[in-house]
Amino acid sequence: GLHVDLSISGCSDSDGEMMYSLDGEELWFADFINHRGVEPLPSFIDHISYVEGVYDNAVAQQQVCKSNLKKRRVGMKDIPLEN
């Protein structure tokens, strides 16, 4: 059958998110506070593991996201608001 594979990545000045899911079940997320990747699957199912370096990649993507966020703020600073 068909499956729904989802990846979410986003950031703000003070926070960030990186998560992978399959069919509505969270498979992996980056815990940026504790500096690690988390696989929240219960122990009674066949465990799916992500390759080494996924967390480091998430950290790098957050840096790119935050850099782009700053550039967009500068670029949109003088654009007038529309009613």
TISEGU-900691 format. One record per residue (C-alpha): residue number from 1; residue in three letters; x negated, y, z negated. Coordinates in pm, 1 decimal. Layout:
! residues N
@num:NUM | residu:ala | u:X | v:Y | w:Z;
...
END
This chain:
! residues 83
@num:1 | residu:gly | u:0.0 | v:0.0 | w:0.0;
@num:2 | residu:leu | u:-84.1 | v:365.5 | w:7.5;
@num:3 | residu:his | u:-265.7 | v:536.3 | w:-277.6;
@num:4 | residu:val | u:-291.4 | v:900.3 | w:-384.0;
@num:5 | residu:asp | u:-651.3 | v:1006.7 | w:-448.2;
@num:6 | residu:leu | u:-695.2 | v:1350.3 | w:-608.4;
@num:7 | residu:ser | u:-994.6 | v:1564.3 | w:-700.8;
@num:8 | residu:ile | u:-958.9 | v:1891.9 | w:-891.6;
@num:9 | residu:ser | u:-1236.6 | v:2145.2 | w:-932.3;
@num:10 | residu:gly | u:-1204.8 | v:2500.7 | w:-1058.8;
@num:11 | residu:cys | u:-1360.3 | v:2762.1 | w:-1281.0;
@num:12 | residu:ser | u:-1316.4 | v:3089.5 | w:-1464.6;
@num:13 | residu:asp | u:-1564.8 | v:3315.7 | w:-1641.0;
@num:14 | residu:ser | u:-1542.9 | v:3105.4 | w:-1955.7;
@num:15 | residu:asp | u:-1423.5 | v:2760.1 | w:-1850.6;
@num:16 | residu:gly | u:-1434.6 | v:2497.0 | w:-1578.4;
@num:17 | residu:glu | u:-1269.0 | v:2176.6 | w:-1464.4;
@num:18 | residu:met | u:-1373.1 | v:1876.8 | w:-1255.8;
@num:19 | residu:met | u:-1150.8 | v:1568.2 | w:-1243.8;
@num:20 | residu:tyr | u:-1085.3 | v:1263.7 | w:-1025.7;
@num:21 | residu:ser | u:-763.5 | v:1061.4 | w:-1032.3;
@num:22 | residu:leu | u:-599.6 | v:775.7 | w:-842.8;
@num:23 | residu:asp | u:-223.6 | v:724.0 | w:-827.8;
@num:24 | residu:gly | u:-168.2 | v:974.8 | w:-1109.6;
@num:25 | residu:glu | u:-418.3 | v:809.9 | w:-1346.7;
@num:26 | residu:glu | u:-720.4 | v:1010.3 | w:-1453.4;
@num:27 | residu:leu | u:-1035.5 | v:813.5 | w:-1362.2;
@num:28 | residu:trp | u:-1310.1 | v:1059.8 | w:-1454.8;
@num:29 | residu:phe | u:-1348.6 | v:1414.5 | w:-1581.2;
@num:30 | residu:ala | u:-1636.4 | v:1639.6 | w:-1675.7;
@num:31 | residu:asp | u:-1655.5 | v:1730.4 | w:-2043.9;
@num:32 | residu:phe | u:-1857.4 | v:2051.0 | w:-2013.3;
@num:33 | residu:ile | u:-1846.2 | v:2112.3 | w:-2390.0;
@num:34 | residu:asn | u:-2016.4 | v:1780.8 | w:-2476.5;
@num:35 | residu:his | u:-2221.9 | v:1774.0 | w:-2154.5;
@num:36 | residu:arg | u:-2107.3 | v:1437.4 | w:-2020.9;
@num:37 | residu:gly | u:-1872.5 | v:1262.9 | w:-1781.5;
@num:38 | residu:val | u:-1575.8 | v:1080.9 | w:-1935.5;
@num:39 | residu:glu | u:-1402.9 | v:771.4 | w:-1795.6;
@num:40 | residu:pro | u:-1077.6 | v:761.6 | w:-1997.1;
@num:41 | residu:leu | u:-956.8 | v:424.4 | w:-1869.6;
@num:42 | residu:pro | u:-833.2 | v:177.2 | w:-2131.7;
@num:43 | residu:ser | u:-1054.1 | v:-123.7 | w:-2207.2;
@num:44 | residu:phe | u:-795.5 | v:-381.6 | w:-2093.3;
@num:45 | residu:ile | u:-820.1 | v:-293.2 | w:-1721.2;
@num:46 | residu:asp | u:-1097.3 | v:-355.6 | w:-1469.3;
@num:47 | residu:his | u:-1332.9 | v:-67.3 | w:-1537.2;
@num:48 | residu:ile | u:-1424.8 | v:168.0 | w:-1251.9;
@num:49 | residu:ser | u:-1758.7 | v:340.7 | w:-1300.7;
@num:50 | residu:tyr | u:-1887.3 | v:642.5 | w:-1114.8;
@num:51 | residu:val | u:-2246.0 | v:653.5 | w:-996.4;
@num:52 | residu:glu | u:-2514.4 | v:827.1 | w:-1195.7;
@num:53 | residu:gly | u:-2534.8 | v:1197.5 | w:-1118.5;
@num:54 | residu:val | u:-2161.4 | v:1269.6 | w:-1092.8;
@num:55 | residu:tyr | u:-2172.6 | v:1489.0 | w:-1404.1;
@num:56 | residu:asp | u:-2481.7 | v:1673.8 | w:-1278.1;
@num:57 | residu:asn | u:-2301.1 | v:1734.9 | w:-949.1;
@num:58 | residu:ala | u:-1999.6 | v:1872.3 | w:-1140.3;
@num:59 | residu:val | u:-2227.9 | v:2113.1 | w:-1329.0;
@num:60 | residu:ala | u:-2382.6 | v:2230.8 | w:-1001.2;
@num:61 | residu:gln | u:-2037.2 | v:2279.6 | w:-847.2;
@num:62 | residu:gln | u:-1935.6 | v:2491.7 | w:-1147.3;
@num:63 | residu:gln | u:-2234.1 | v:2720.5 | w:-1091.6;
@num:64 | residu:val | u:-2137.1 | v:2762.9 | w:-724.9;
@num:65 | residu:cys | u:-1774.3 | v:2826.7 | w:-825.4;
@num:66 | residu:lys | u:-1871.1 | v:3093.8 | w:-1078.7;
@num:67 | residu:ser | u:-2107.0 | v:3259.1 | w:-829.2;
@num:68 | residu:asn | u:-1830.2 | v:3267.1 | w:-566.3;
@num:69 | residu:leu | u:-1587.8 | v:3406.0 | w:-823.9;
@num:70 | residu:lys | u:-1821.8 | v:3700.4 | w:-890.9;
@num:71 | residu:lys | u:-1867.1 | v:3764.4 | w:-516.6;
@num:72 | residu:arg | u:-1491.8 | v:3762.8 | w:-457.2;
@num:73 | residu:arg | u:-1435.7 | v:4012.9 | w:-737.0;
@num:74 | residu:val | u:-1691.2 | v:4250.4 | w:-585.2;
@num:75 | residu:gly | u:-1549.9 | v:4203.6 | w:-235.7;
@num:76 | residu:met | u:-1190.6 | v:4260.9 | w:-344.3;
@num:77 | residu:lys | u:-1262.2 | v:4548.0 | w:-585.2;
@num:78 | residu:asp | u:-1149.3 | v:4827.9 | w:-350.0;
@num:79 | residu:ile | u:-859.2 | v:4647.4 | w:-181.7;
@num:80 | residu:pro | u:-535.7 | v:4827.9 | w:-275.9;
@num:81 | residu:leu | u:-257.4 | v:4631.5 | w:-439.7;
@num:82 | residu:glu | u:50.3 | v:4578.8 | w:-225.7;
@num:83 | residu:asn | u:398.0 | v:4646.0 | w:-360.8;
END
